[in-house]
Amino acid sequence: VLRKKPQLPLDPSFSNLISRIAPYMTFRQISYVLNSSGRPSNHWQPFDLKRLRYVYSVKKKVQEISESYGGLSFLPQSFFVSIFLGEATRSSLRAPMDIVAENHVKPEAADHTKRTVLSKLRRHRLEGSSRLTEEDDEGFVMSPASRVASLSNLHLQHEQPRLASKYNSSSGVEDLLGDSLLGPQDVAILLQAGLTSVMKGSTVVQLNQRMLLDLMASQPRTFAIAVLAELGTPGSQGVPRALTSALMAFIEMDQSSFKPAHRIDIHNLLESWLPGLKIPRRDDYLAGGRWARQSYYDAIFGVSVSILDLAEVYSGLKLRIQRVRHSNESDPVPGPKEESFLTGVETSSDEFHNNANSKLATSINAAKEKIATADDLGKSAVFELKSSGKPSKECASCASAISAYKKAFAACAQVLSLDKNAFQAHWFKSFFRRNYDALMVKSVYDNVIEDVDNVRIWMDALRRGSSLRSTVPVCDGLESNYPRSILDDLDKVFSPISSTQGENSFITNPFFACPEKQKEQDIVDAIIAALFYDPSEREFIANDPLVRLLIPNDPGNYNFTIITAMGVITEGKKGRELEKAVERLKKKRGVVTVRADTGTARSVDYNANKIEEAVEQAVKLGRPYGLVGYSQGCANEFNFESLMLSGTPDQQKLLISSETGLICRQLLFSAANGSVHGPAGEAKAHQLITMSEDFFKYQQGYFSRAFISSTLNIINDILDSAAFQKFMGGAQSFFPDALKAFWREAQHMSHIPTCVLRGVLEQHTTPESLEMISNLLSKQSGSRLHDSQVHVYDAVGHPIYVKNRNGRILKNCDMGGAIQRTHHWSPLSEEVEYVKTNKDVQQASFDCAKDRHIFPFCDVNARFGIIGYAPGNEKTF
């Protein structure tokens, strides 16, 4: 609406609507409305523009606080917050008071000769005293939160929404919004900053908290529920565990600066906002209490779950305001035009019949014919290679086959230029996958021949381990039991060499140490046998001419930038994951890599914002980019794409621009579908907390009440600390509930191919530092088909546990990749040096080929024209 008819002023009702929902909008949205929509100030209603600018300034300050609270380094923060919080709350409370006046209601606050408790505390602070005197008891005025918490005045809290409804003469939607200049997320951040402050006993901190409670009490009940739902992980999907910790601190909020008569009963206040819920009191769950046999933490956890259920309406409203939906769930899933035509979905499309049908159909048929021709020539060339023992470069039939395959690549690229979703067709996806696996083998082969890093040592260790390993196919989704004899004998693989092993031992005569002495195809066979886990995939890859011919891409630089987002533990832009591989890729192909400054154990929304910053930096190079995610970084990058696609026009441009937009994805050991470690760890943490609670109850008979209170306060401080809350935000990407909420609302583009690298651990590929966590996952999931942290069935390029339209889109884009014998820490090297053991050195656990994580991904997309060559380096066939 803002971009239509930019020369005409906005309709007053629309201008008012934007100003009303501004507190619920994101900072980027308000910034776009004010600065990038191209409308002058006189197109807005004066009051609406003033409100928008004020909300913008408040959100900017709250955004600065959201990442900087808790701890000694933020001692002055409460004073800074009080500067703008007082004005913001006073301005927000003004509208409800005007509503009361319009309806001829005379509340106690109408008597201006009386002072509120807050104003008296401010006056005493200026006079050098931080406590109220006995005289101040006379004639004080209850604040909104005090009135709501008072059982005798609860009817006032129900009266206000009715008055507001009469005043606005509007629907219940406006009652849901309220009149606050601070949105629920803003209030939750400020409350959290106060709850985690090291100066909880400070008058300033307590005044700030009281002002926020007054603001919540002056708004509709749904506003207060929304604030409570945002506590713990503001801006993210609600996590009951994080909300439980925040709620425990909220209930025990320090009010020592207020006299007992002026303090708020937080339990009554919460119960007035949460009809039908009883807020547990800690004393009832201590030894001697009425519920001593039950867990206080369990009770608060139950309340947290109920709050998140009540906040579903708010969550829907927030998504409606903050996210742009480009399609409905009932809309057809975008696919290749070829399949749409064959199924009759687009038989009425003039574009397809008149233009695409002739040109696209001809291109598709030509591509299929060239692939078939190349495969026939390739099979003949492979037969000659095996019989002659010559390298592929010296074989005349190989040159013909390679030329035919390059023509097939060009034909496929031509099809993609006519239909950007053509790669989803079965024949195209199969050919794409074959090339990805072939380039994977070639990448390792090149590393062996060029003696890159310690790849030769790694391949020899992998070969001698895999030679004694019995694996089972996983393509059918079933797992057989491992032979007991093989598991018992695996220790012999790495036992000291005995004189009886003979000259043909894998250890005495390493195969890859001197590749110049081996035949080319023997090296290829050895790589395939050692690298790939699934026997059926190994057999298919070994018989594929594309793999045997070791076809390279034409030389030249790619017009491409990589954006990386690494795992849950990372140093962000200072990280060293795949450092040497990235340097080699830049030297060989001119590909620049920008590391997103994601944080350790941070939420997917925080990390998505950091990826956005990296992309903004990358687009300045004027190149298209691809996303490379590792472990939790895959969830972060999926979230980034979804947020940008549903964000402002400026954010959408970061994705859809033909010159600097997103063109491909690579997922390394993806945790985007979560991990069994998440729910299992959560259950263990919950049990540990309740067991600790029982332990402290038993100790009550031996320690004073003061000591017990101090201990409980310390526990509350730890559970509600900024570090703990941020950790819980980061851990939510492993929780099924949070991931289901994310995948339910996510949106992704349908023309972005996704390559996947996933692995399965075996005893000879397991680093000693991952043995315990690997065994845990095997026990917890009931399967050994994992890489120590993510199950092989979960590490795919599409959602598994949520079935919707977007999930089908991503499944169509998932090009897959053969399962490898490797572990979850495969991309790491220097980062894990301090945990490397003698066994790891002997197994070469961390010496694996790093190039295979990114080189095949870049080369396969360049092979099909998705990644172009830089100007002056255009490829030719």
Secondary structure, DSSP 8 states (H G I E B T S, - for coil): -TTSSTTS---HHHHHHHHHHGGGS-HHHHHIIIIIS---GGGS-HHHHHHHHHHHHHHHHHHHHHTS-SSGGGTTHHHHHHHHHHHHHHHHHHHHHHHHHHTT---GGG-TTS-BHHHHHHHHHHTT--S--GGGGTT-B--HHHHHHSGGGHHHHHHHHHHHHHHHT--HHHHHH-S-SS-HHHHHHHHHHHHT-TTTT-HHHHHHHHHHHHHHHHS-HHHHHHHHHHSSSTTS---HHHHHHHHHHHHT---TTS-GGG---HHHHHHHHSTT-----HHHHSTTSTTTTS-HHHHHHHHHHHHHHHTHHHHHHHHHHH----S-TTS-----HHHHHHTTTTTT-HIIIIIIHHHHHHHHHHHHHHHHHHHHHHHHHHHHHHHH---GGG-HHHHHHHHHHHHHHHHHHHHHHH-TTGGGSHHHHHHHHHHHHHHHHHHHHHHHHHT-TTHHHHHHHHHHHHTT------TTS------HHHHHHGGGGGS---GGG-TT-TTTS-SSS-GGGS-HHHHHHHHHHHHB--HHHHHHHHT-HHHHTT----SS-EE-EEEEE--SS--GGG--TTHHHHHHHHHHH--EEEE----TT--HHHHHHHHHHHHHHHGGGT--EEEEEETHHHHHHHHHHHHHHTS-HHHHHHHH-TTTSEEEEEEES--TT--THHHHHHHHHHHHHHHHHHHHHHHTTTS-HHHHHHHHHHHHHHHTSHHHHHHHHHHGGG-HHHHHHHHHH----TT--EEEE-EE--GGG--GGGHHHHHHHHHHHT---BSSSSBTTTSSSS-SS--SHHHHHHHHHEEE---EE--TTTT-SGGGGGG--HHHHHHTTT---SGGGTHHHHHHHHHTTSSEE-TT-----
